[in-house]
């Protein structure tokens, strides 16, 4: 039975991802639509919309329905009038792209973002540039019981210098910071109450309770586990597609298999709470 009255929801996989249709995000959404979209995000962890032509203001207005907008601590501010917009761009000269390593956004913040809303406007002409998403609920629940017991109560350091240290040399922003924070290795989702694995290759540097080599070994085991294909879905972008992911329950990875081509999107990021 479709429990939704104002939107249609089609699952991408049984584990993660759903496409939402029947809503025009360029218009103000009703409270009922907001509740249903939020409910779909909680149920499916990442939701996708097609054919959404949005101005920057409409994009930001949609994001603000879910919370305060986050300003990235060190990403270039390509649109000076819109510090909340993170530009995701690659062109014929790009050697790397943002998000090529599995990560959850800015987990180095003391209060990392709850969600990210990426609107893509230009996609490579021959395909490529998909984004992969993985469920951190599934990753946690599919760990062997002794491993779950071992990591319960542990904390890990997340450091923006690991993900973004290269930006210091580029010196492209005067007020940039490289935050670092300590978070539980297993976090509890504040809305669903489910437990999720919360370490990621992009930002996590060490588990506090373990000596360096042991921490490296355990983190590598967890990273490989997180990359299990059965925990994932993969989204193929079209111009005017949107992906909205819950950073508290997912990780993602941008594929860079379109060297020499252009891809352009803008992301609005919604602030979150301190993980517990
Ligand atoms: C990101 O990590 O926000 C970028 C995702 C993408 O480019 O697909």
Boltz pocket constraint, residues with backbone or C-beta under 6 A from the ligand:
constraints:
  - pocket:
      binder: B
      contacts: [[A, 88], [A, 98], [A, 99], [A, 116], [A, 118], [A, 129], [A, 130], [A, 131], [A, 252], [A, 253], [A, 254], [A, 255], [A, 267]]
      max_distance: 6.0
